[in-house]
Amino acid sequence: MAEAARKLDLLDLAPAFTQADVDALNARFAGVDTHTMLRTLFAEGLLGRTAIVSSFGTESAVLLALVAEVAPETPVIFIDTLKMFPETLAYRETLLTRLGMPNGSVVAPDETVLAAKDEAGLRWSYDPDGCCAIRKVEPMARAKQGLDSWISGRKAFQSQTRQSIPRFELDEGRLKVNPLGDWVKADLDAYFAEHDLPRHPLEAEGYLSIGCQPCTSKVKPGEDPRAGRWRGWDKVECGIHVPLSDADQPSF
């Protein structure tokens, strides 16, 4: 039988990574120091199309500096909820310039959704989950489109909900990398000092975990670093680190 004159174009809908890939990476890099791991991941092209997702909070400089040492051209995505502290926006500019990372980008909430679901800008005060869904989760979903992997700054010590963070996770077919998952505060402080990294200007005032301005408060002595987020609400995560099924997705 003669070969068809034109072959059909088939879309490759297979996920970029599988759980087997994740397990293999966790096994390969077990016990390997963070800098060596990152250098190898980029040198061998193991991440595919990747980006750092940074909140530019009190600890963000460490992850950015580590990646800047081995791959400064890596895109750095910032989700601007339009409720951020002015100090955070200024800190973002300071860090990207200081570290020589030219590919910073900003993703913002959909203006149509905001007009329909949070016209007064006060949804945070009565429905923080819905506010995060509009201002963080949905923009983050758009930001991840086209990526094979993304790099997160989560750390296990930050709160009880972040214990036992693996270095590599599967995130809807994408690889999620947590280079600082096993770092503790002393490690971060030492890295800040060794590399003379600038601190977030609000940290000295007692803001140890910084998100949106209305939902962030100072941390009291003895509290975990994220205690100042959504104080008074039964809420500990914005949602971008919590995989949801379609049935569980917020309706906005």
Phi and psi restraints in degrees (value plus and minus 20) as a CYANA .aco file:
   2 ALA   PHI     -87.6   -47.6
   2 ALA   PSI     125.3   165.3
   3 GLU   PHI     -88.3   -48.3
   3 GLU   PSI     120.0   160.0
   4 ALA   PHI     -78.3   -38.3
   4 ALA   PSI     121.8   161.8
   5 ALA   PHI     -83.1   -43.1
   5 ALA   PSI     -51.3   -11.3
   6 ARG   PHI    -156.5  -116.5
   6 ARG   PSI     104.1   144.1
   7 LYS   PHI     -98.4   -58.4
   7 LYS   PSI     124.5   164.5
   8 LEU   PHI     -89.2   -49.2
   8 LEU   PSI     120.1   160.1
   9 ASP   PHI    -104.6   -64.6
   9 ASP   PSI     100.2   140.2
  10 LEU   PHI    -131.2   -91.2
  10 LEU   PSI     113.5   153.5
  11 LEU   PHI     -98.9   -58.9
  11 LEU   PSI     113.7   153.7
  12 ASP   PHI    -107.9   -67.9
  12 ASP   PSI      81.0   121.0
  13 LEU   PHI    -118.3   -78.3
  13 LEU   PSI     -13.4    26.6
  14 ALA   PHI     -88.0   -48.0
  14 ALA   PSI     124.4   164.4
  15 PRO   PHI     -83.9   -43.9
  15 PRO   PSI     132.9   172.9
  16 ALA   PHI     -86.1   -46.1
  16 ALA   PSI     -53.8   -13.8
  17 PHE   PHI    -153.5  -113.5
  17 PHE   PSI     132.6   172.6
  18 THR   PHI    -138.4   -98.4
  18 THR   PSI     150.7   190.7
  19 GLN   PHI     -82.9   -42.9
  19 GLN   PSI     -52.5   -12.5
  20 ALA   PHI     -83.0   -43.0
  20 ALA   PSI     -59.3   -19.3
  21 ASP   PHI     -82.8   -42.8
  21 ASP   PSI     -63.6   -23.6
  22 VAL   PHI     -82.4   -42.4
  22 VAL   PSI     -65.9   -25.9
  23 ASP   PHI     -81.1   -41.1
  23 ASP   PSI     -60.1   -20.1
  24 ALA   PHI     -85.7   -45.7
  24 ALA   PSI     -60.0   -20.0
  25 LEU   PHI     -87.6   -47.6
  25 LEU   PSI     -61.8   -21.8
  26 ASN   PHI     -82.0   -42.0
  26 ASN   PSI     -58.0   -18.0
  27 ALA   PHI     -90.3   -50.3
  27 ALA   PSI     -62.8   -22.8
  28 ARG   PHI     -83.2   -43.2
  28 ARG   PSI     -60.7   -20.7
  29 PHE   PHI    -121.4   -81.4
  29 PHE   PSI      -8.3    31.7
  30 ALA   PHI     -81.0   -41.0
  30 ALA   PSI     105.9   145.9
  31 GLY   PHI      60.2   100.2
  31 GLY   PSI     -23.5    16.5
  32 VAL   PHI    -103.4   -63.4
  32 VAL   PSI     115.7   155.7
  33 ASP   PHI     -85.1   -45.1
  33 ASP   PSI     134.9   174.9
  34 THR   PHI     -80.5   -40.5
  34 THR   PSI     -64.1   -24.1
  35 HIS   PHI     -83.7   -43.7
  35 HIS   PSI     -64.2   -24.2
  36 THR   PHI     -83.2   -43.2
  36 THR   PSI     -61.0   -21.0
  37 MET   PHI     -80.4   -40.4
  37 MET   PSI     -68.7   -28.7
  38 LEU   PHI     -83.7   -43.7
  38 LEU   PSI     -62.5   -22.5
  39 ARG   PHI     -80.4   -40.4
  39 ARG   PSI     -60.7   -20.7
  40 THR   PHI     -90.0   -50.0
  40 THR   PSI     -62.6   -22.6
  41 LEU   PHI     -77.6   -37.6
  41 LEU   PSI     -63.2   -23.2
  42 PHE   PHI     -97.4   -57.4
  42 PHE   PSI     -60.0   -20.0
  43 ALA   PHI     -83.2   -43.2
  43 ALA   PSI     -55.4   -15.4
  44 GLU   PHI    -114.4   -74.4
  44 GLU   PSI     -18.7    21.3
  45 GLY   PHI      43.7    83.7
  45 GLY   PSI      11.9    51.9
  46 LEU   PHI     -96.2   -56.2
  46 LEU   PSI     -34.5     5.5
  47 LEU   PHI    -114.1   -74.1
  47 LEU   PSI     -30.9     9.1
  48 GLY   PHI      43.2    83.2
  48 GLY   PSI    -162.2  -122.2
  49 ARG   PHI     -98.0   -58.0
  49 ARG   PSI      94.2   134.2
  50 THR   PHI    -152.3  -112.3
  50 THR   PSI     147.7   187.7
  51 ALA   PHI    -177.9  -137.9
  51 ALA   PSI     134.1   174.1
  52 ILE   PHI    -108.6   -68.6
  52 ILE   PSI     116.8   156.8
  53 VAL   PHI    -128.1   -88.1
  53 VAL   PSI      95.8   135.8
  54 SER   PHI    -145.2  -105.2
  54 SER   PSI     117.9   157.9
  55 SER   PHI    -108.5   -68.5
  55 SER   PSI     -29.3    10.7
  56 PHE   PHI      33.1    73.1
  56 PHE   PSI      25.6    65.6
  57 GLY   PHI    -111.3   -71.3
  57 GLY   PSI    -179.7  -139.7
  58 THR   PHI     -88.3   -48.3
  58 THR   PSI     -43.1    -3.1
  59 GLU   PHI    -133.3   -93.3
  59 GLU   PSI     -20.0    20.0
  60 SER   PHI     -83.6   -43.6
  60 SER   PSI     -48.4    -8.4
  61 ALA   PHI     -80.6   -40.6
  61 ALA   PSI     -51.2   -11.2
  62 VAL   PHI     -86.2   -46.2
  62 VAL   PSI     -71.0   -31.0
  63 LEU   PHI     -81.4   -41.4
  63 LEU   PSI     -63.6   -23.6
  64 LEU   PHI     -82.0   -42.0
  64 LEU   PSI     -62.1   -22.1
  65 ALA   PHI     -86.1   -46.1
  65 ALA   PSI     -59.5   -19.5
  66 LEU   PHI     -82.3   -42.3
  66 LEU   PSI     -64.6   -24.6
  67 VAL   PHI     -90.6   -50.6
  67 VAL   PSI     -57.8   -17.8
  68 ALA   PHI     -80.2   -40.2
  68 ALA   PSI     -49.7    -9.7
  69 GLU   PHI     -87.3   -47.3
  69 GLU   PSI     -50.9   -10.9
  70 VAL   PHI    -131.7   -91.7
  70 VAL   PSI     -45.5    -5.5
  71 ALA   PHI    -173.9  -133.9
  71 ALA   PSI      51.1    91.1
  72 PRO   PHI     -84.4   -44.4
  72 PRO   PSI     -38.0     2.0
  73 GLU   PHI    -100.5   -60.5
  73 GLU   PSI     -23.6    16.4
  74 THR   PHI     -77.4   -37.4
  74 THR   PSI     110.0   150.0
  75 PRO   PHI     -80.0   -40.0
  75 PRO   PSI     122.3   162.3
  76 VAL   PHI    -141.5  -101.5
  76 VAL   PSI      92.3   132.3
  77 ILE   PHI    -116.9   -76.9
  77 ILE   PSI     111.9   151.9
  78 PHE   PHI    -141.7  -101.7
  78 PHE   PSI     105.7   145.7
  79 ILE   PHI    -110.1   -70.1
  79 ILE   PSI      86.9   126.9
  80 ASP   PHI    -112.5   -72.5
  80 ASP   PSI      85.5   125.5
  81 THR   PHI     -94.7   -54.7
  81 THR   PSI     -25.9    14.1
  82 LEU   PHI      50.4    90.4
  82 LEU   PSI      -5.0    35.0
  83 LYS   PHI    -148.3  -108.3
  83 LYS   PSI       1.3    41.3
  84 MET   PHI    -100.6   -60.6
  84 MET   PSI     136.7   176.7
  85 PHE   PHI     -85.5   -45.5
  85 PHE   PSI     119.4   159.4
  86 PRO   PHI     -76.5   -36.5
  86 PRO   PSI     -53.1   -13.1
  87 GLU   PHI     -83.5   -43.5
  87 GLU   PSI     -53.5   -13.5
  88 THR   PHI     -88.4   -48.4
  88 THR   PSI     -61.9   -21.9
  89 LEU   PHI     -83.2   -43.2
  89 LEU   PSI     -59.5   -19.5
  90 ALA   PHI     -89.7   -49.7
  90 ALA   PSI     -57.9   -17.9
  91 TYR   PHI     -84.3   -44.3
  91 TYR   PSI     -56.8   -16.8
  92 ARG   PHI     -77.7   -37.7
  92 ARG   PSI     -69.0   -29.0
  93 GLU   PHI     -81.8   -41.8
  93 GLU   PSI     -61.4   -21.4
  94 THR   PHI     -80.7   -40.7
  94 THR   PSI     -68.0   -28.0
  95 LEU   PHI     -87.4   -47.4
  95 LEU   PSI     -65.9   -25.9
  96 LEU   PHI     -81.2   -41.2
  96 LEU   PSI     -60.4   -20.4
  97 THR   PHI     -88.8   -48.8
  97 THR   PSI     -66.4   -26.4
  98 ARG   PHI     -80.8   -40.8
  98 ARG   PSI     -60.1   -20.1
  99 LEU   PHI    -109.7   -69.7
  99 LEU   PSI     -24.7    15.3
 100 GLY   PHI      47.0    87.0
 100 GLY   PSI      23.9    63.9
 101 MET   PHI    -130.2   -90.2
 101 MET   PSI      80.5   120.5
 102 PRO   PHI    -102.9   -62.9
 102 PRO   PSI     -30.5     9.5
 103 ASN   PHI    -125.5   -85.5
 103 ASN   PSI      31.8    71.8
 104 GLY   PHI    -102.5   -62.5
 104 GLY   PSI     121.4   161.4
 105 SER   PHI    -157.4  -117.4
 105 SER   PSI     135.8   175.8
 106 VAL   PHI    -142.4  -102.4
 106 VAL   PSI     111.9   151.9
 107 VAL   PHI    -137.4   -97.4
 107 VAL   PSI     111.6   151.6
 108 ALA   PHI    -139.8   -99.8
 108 ALA   PSI     143.8   183.8
 109 PRO   PHI     -81.6   -41.6
 109 PRO   PSI     135.7   175.7
 110 ASP   PHI     -90.3   -50.3
 110 ASP   PSI     102.9   142.9
 111 GLU   PHI     -82.2   -42.2
 111 GLU   PSI     -55.2   -15.2
 112 THR   PHI     -85.8   -45.8
 112 THR   PSI     -62.3   -22.3
 113 VAL   PHI     -85.4   -45.4
 113 VAL   PSI     -61.7   -21.7
 114 LEU   PHI     -80.8   -40.8
 114 LEU   PSI     -63.9   -23.9
 115 ALA   PHI     -82.9   -42.9
 115 ALA   PSI     -55.5   -15.5
 116 ALA   PHI    -103.9   -63.9
 116 ALA   PSI     -53.6   -13.6
 117 LYS   PHI    -135.1   -95.1
 117 LYS   PSI     -32.8     7.2
 118 ASP   PHI    -171.4  -131.4
 118 ASP   PSI      31.3    71.3
 119 GLU   PHI     -79.6   -39.6
 119 GLU   PSI     -58.5   -18.5
 120 ALA   PHI    -102.1   -62.1
 120 ALA   PSI     -30.9     9.1
 121 GLY   PHI      52.8    92.8
 121 GLY   PSI       1.7    41.7
 122 LEU   PHI    -136.4   -96.4
 122 LEU   PSI      -8.4    31.6
 123 ARG   PHI     -80.5   -40.5
 123 ARG   PSI     -49.0    -9.0
 124 TRP   PHI     -76.5   -36.5
 124 TRP   PSI     -48.7    -8.7
 125 SER   PHI    -100.3   -60.3
 125 SER   PSI     -37.2     2.8
 126 TYR   PHI    -151.1  -111.1
 126 TYR   PSI     -33.7     6.3
 127 ASP   PHI    -169.0  -129.0
 127 ASP   PSI      53.0    93.0
 128 PRO   PHI     -82.4   -42.4
 128 PRO   PSI     -53.0   -13.0
 129 ASP   PHI     -83.6   -43.6
 129 ASP   PSI     -65.3   -25.3
 130 GLY   PHI     -84.6   -44.6
 130 GLY   PSI     -56.3   -16.3
 131 CYS   PHI     -85.1   -45.1
 131 CYS   PSI     -65.5   -25.5
 132 CYS   PHI     -83.8   -43.8
 132 CYS   PSI     -56.6   -16.6
 133 ALA   PHI     -81.3   -41.3
 133 ALA   PSI     -61.1   -21.1
 134 ILE   PHI     -94.8   -54.8
 134 ILE   PSI     -64.4   -24.4
 135 ARG   PHI    -114.9   -74.9
 135 ARG   PSI     -37.3     2.7
 136 LYS   PHI    -146.2  -106.2
 136 LYS   PSI     -71.7   -31.7
 137 VAL   PHI     -85.9   -45.9
 137 VAL   PSI     -69.3   -29.3
 138 GLU   PHI     -85.4   -45.4
 138 GLU   PSI     -65.7   -25.7
 139 PRO   PHI     -80.3   -40.3
 139 PRO   PSI     -56.9   -16.9
 140 MET   PHI     -84.5   -44.5
 140 MET   PSI     -59.8   -19.8
 141 ALA   PHI     -80.3   -40.3
 141 ALA   PSI     -59.6   -19.6
 142 ARG   PHI     -87.6   -47.6
 142 ARG   PSI     -58.9   -18.9
 143 ALA   PHI     -84.8   -44.8
 143 ALA   PSI     -50.9   -10.9
 144 LYS   PHI    -101.7   -61.7
 144 LYS   PSI     -32.4     7.6
 145 GLN   PHI     -81.0   -41.0
 145 GLN   PSI     111.8   151.8
 146 GLY   PHI      68.7   108.7
 146 GLY   PSI     -25.6    14.4
 147 LEU   PHI    -114.7   -74.7
 147 LEU   PSI     125.5   165.5
 148 ASP   PHI    -110.1   -70.1
 148 ASP   PSI     -46.9    -6.9
 149 SER   PHI    -173.0  -133.0
 149 SER   PSI     145.0   185.0
 150 TRP   PHI    -168.3  -128.3
 150 TRP   PSI     133.7   173.7
 151 ILE   PHI    -131.2   -91.2
 151 ILE   PSI     105.2   145.2
 152 SER   PHI    -131.4   -91.4
 152 SER   PSI     133.6   173.6
 153 GLY   PHI    -120.1   -80.1
 153 GLY   PSI      -4.0    36.0
 154 ARG   PHI     -81.6   -41.6
 154 ARG   PSI     127.7   167.7
 155 LYS   PHI    -156.6  -116.6
 155 LYS   PSI     122.4   162.4
 156 ALA   PHI     -84.7   -44.7
 156 ALA   PSI     -52.4   -12.4
 157 PHE   PHI     -94.7   -54.7
 157 PHE   PSI     -30.8     9.2
 158 GLN   PHI     -84.5   -44.5
 158 GLN   PSI     -54.8   -14.8
 159 SER   PHI    -185.6  -145.6
 159 SER   PSI     148.9   188.9
 160 GLN   PHI     -83.3   -43.3
 160 GLN   PSI     -47.8    -7.8
 161 THR   PHI     -98.2   -58.2
 161 THR   PSI     -25.2    14.8
 162 ARG   PHI    -137.0   -97.0
 162 ARG   PSI       4.3    44.3
 163 GLN   PHI     -91.6   -51.6
 163 GLN   PSI     129.8   169.8
 164 SER   PHI      37.4    77.4
 164 SER   PSI      27.6    67.6
 165 ILE   PHI     -97.3   -57.3
 165 ILE   PSI     102.1   142.1
 166 PRO   PHI     -95.5   -55.5
 166 PRO   PSI     143.4   183.4
 167 ARG   PHI     -90.3   -50.3
 167 ARG   PSI     -52.0   -12.0
 168 PHE   PHI    -149.7  -109.7
 168 PHE   PSI     116.1   156.1
 169 GLU   PHI    -154.3  -114.3
 169 GLU   PSI     141.4   181.4
 170 LEU   PHI    -118.1   -78.1
 170 LEU   PSI     108.3   148.3
 171 ASP   PHI    -149.1  -109.1
 171 ASP   PSI      69.5   109.5
 172 GLU   PHI      32.1    72.1
 172 GLU   PSI      26.8    66.8
 173 GLY   PHI      66.7   106.7
 173 GLY   PSI     -28.3    11.7
 174 ARG   PHI    -120.3   -80.3
 174 ARG   PSI     135.7   175.7
 175 LEU   PHI    -109.1   -69.1
 175 LEU   PSI     108.9   148.9
 176 LYS   PHI    -130.0   -90.0
 176 LYS   PSI     103.9   143.9
 177 VAL   PHI    -129.5   -89.5
 177 VAL   PSI     109.8   149.8
 178 ASN   PHI    -139.1   -99.1
 178 ASN   PSI      57.4    97.4
 179 PRO   PHI     -81.6   -41.6
 179 PRO   PSI     -45.8    -5.8
 180 LEU   PHI    -126.0   -86.0
 180 LEU   PSI      -3.1    36.9
 181 GLY   PHI     -74.7   -34.7
 181 GLY   PSI     -56.3   -16.3
 182 ASP   PHI    -122.5   -82.5
 182 ASP   PSI     -11.0    29.0
 183 TRP   PHI     -97.4   -57.4
 183 TRP   PSI     127.3   167.3
 184 VAL   PHI    -132.1   -92.1
 184 VAL   PSI     152.2   192.2
 185 LYS   PHI     -79.0   -39.0
 185 LYS   PSI     -56.8   -16.8
 186 ALA   PHI     -82.0   -42.0
 186 ALA   PSI     -56.6   -16.6
 187 ASP   PHI     -83.8   -43.8
 187 ASP   PSI     -64.6   -24.6
 188 LEU   PHI     -84.2   -44.2
 188 LEU   PSI     -65.8   -25.8
 189 ASP   PHI     -81.5   -41.5
 189 ASP   PSI     -59.9   -19.9
 190 ALA   PHI     -84.2   -44.2
 190 ALA   PSI     -59.7   -19.7
 191 TYR   PHI     -88.1   -48.1
 191 TYR   PSI     -61.4   -21.4
 192 PHE   PHI     -75.8   -35.8
 192 PHE   PSI     -67.3   -27.3
 193 ALA   PHI     -87.8   -47.8
 193 ALA   PSI     -65.1   -25.1
 194 GLU   PHI     -82.4   -42.4
 194 GLU   PSI     -56.6   -16.6
 195 HIS   PHI    -124.5   -84.5
 195 HIS   PSI     -13.9    26.1
 196 ASP   PHI      30.8    70.8
 196 ASP   PSI      30.2    70.2
 197 LEU   PHI    -103.1   -63.1
 197 LEU   PSI     121.6   161.6
 198 PRO   PHI     -90.4   -50.4
 198 PRO   PSI     122.2   162.2
 199 ARG   PHI    -110.8   -70.8
 199 ARG   PSI     135.2   175.2
 200 HIS   PHI     -82.7   -42.7
 200 HIS   PSI     112.4   152.4
 201 PRO   PHI     -81.7   -41.7
 201 PRO   PSI     -39.8     0.2
 202 LEU   PHI    -109.5   -69.5
 202 LEU   PSI     -30.2     9.8
 203 GLU   PHI     -82.2   -42.2
 203 GLU   PSI     -60.6   -20.6
 204 ALA   PHI     -85.2   -45.2
 204 ALA   PSI     -37.9     2.1
 205 GLU   PHI    -110.4   -70.4
 205 GLU   PSI     -19.7    20.3
 206 GLY   PHI      84.5   124.5
 206 GLY   PSI     -12.8    27.2
 207 TYR   PHI    -112.0   -72.0
 207 TYR   PSI      83.8   123.8
 208 LEU   PHI    -115.8   -75.8
 208 LEU   PSI     -40.3    -0.3
 209 SER   PHI    -157.7  -117.7
 209 SER   PSI      98.8   138.8
 210 ILE   PHI    -137.8   -97.8
 210 ILE   PSI     101.2   141.2
 211 GLY   PHI    -142.5  -102.5
 211 GLY   PSI    -151.1  -111.1
 212 CYS   PHI     -91.0   -51.0
 212 CYS   PSI     126.3   166.3
 213 GLN   PHI     -79.1   -39.1
 213 GLN   PSI     -65.1   -25.1
 214 PRO   PHI     -87.1   -47.1
 214 PRO   PSI     -44.9    -4.9
 215 CYS   PHI    -129.5   -89.5
 215 CYS   PSI      -1.5    38.5
 216 THR   PHI    -142.6  -102.6
 216 THR   PSI     110.7   150.7
 217 SER   PHI    -151.6  -111.6
 217 SER   PSI     149.0   189.0
 218 LYS   PHI     -89.3   -49.3
 218 LYS   PSI     128.8   168.8
 219 VAL   PHI    -112.7   -72.7
 219 VAL   PSI     113.6   153.6
 220 LYS   PHI    -105.9   -65.9
 220 LYS   PSI     136.5   176.5
 221 PRO   PHI     -75.4   -35.4
 221 PRO   PSI     113.1   153.1
 222 GLY   PHI      71.0   111.0
 222 GLY   PSI     -32.0     8.0
 223 GLU   PHI    -104.5   -64.5
 223 GLU   PSI     137.0   177.0
 224 ASP   PHI     -93.2   -53.2
 224 ASP   PSI     138.8   178.8
 225 PRO   PHI     -78.6   -38.6
 225 PRO   PSI     -42.8    -2.8
 226 ARG   PHI    -119.4   -79.4
 226 ARG   PSI     -10.0    30.0
 227 ALA   PHI     -83.9   -43.9
 227 ALA   PSI     -43.0    -3.0
 228 GLY   PHI    -103.2   -63.2
 228 GLY   PSI     -17.8    22.2
 229 ARG   PHI    -114.7   -74.7
 229 ARG   PSI     108.5   148.5
 230 TRP   PHI      33.0    73.0
 230 TRP   PSI      23.7    63.7
 231 ARG   PHI     -79.1   -39.1
 231 ARG   PSI     113.5   153.5
 232 GLY   PHI      72.1   112.1
 232 GLY   PSI     -26.5    13.5
 233 TRP   PHI    -133.4   -93.4
 233 TRP   PSI     132.0   172.0
 234 ASP   PHI    -103.5   -63.5
 234 ASP   PSI      49.4    89.4
 235 LYS   PHI    -171.1  -131.1
 235 LYS   PSI     111.4   151.4
 236 VAL   PHI    -149.7  -109.7
 236 VAL   PSI     -28.9    11.1
 237 GLU   PHI    -156.5  -116.5
 237 GLU   PSI     128.7   168.7
 238 CYS   PHI     -95.8   -55.8
 238 CYS   PSI     -46.9    -6.9
 239 GLY   PHI     102.3   142.3
 239 GLY   PSI     -39.3     0.7
 240 ILE   PHI     -93.6   -53.6
 240 ILE   PSI     -36.0     4.0
 241 HIS   PHI    -125.8   -85.8
 241 HIS   PSI      -8.2    31.8
 242 VAL   PHI    -140.9  -100.9
 242 VAL   PSI      80.0   120.0
 243 PRO   PHI     -80.4   -40.4
 243 PRO   PSI     113.6   153.6
 244 LEU   PHI    -140.8  -100.8
 244 LEU   PSI     123.1   163.1
 245 SER   PHI     -96.1   -56.1
 245 SER   PSI     144.6   184.6
 246 ASP   PHI     -77.9   -37.9
 246 ASP   PSI     -55.0   -15.0
 247 ALA   PHI     -89.0   -49.0
 247 ALA   PSI     -45.3    -5.3
 248 ASP   PHI    -114.0   -74.0
 248 ASP   PSI     -23.9    16.1
 249 GLN   PHI     -84.2   -44.2
 249 GLN   PSI     118.2   158.2
 250 PRO   PHI     -81.6   -41.6
 250 PRO   PSI     126.0   166.0
 251 SER   PHI    -103.1   -63.1
 251 SER   PSI     -25.6    14.4
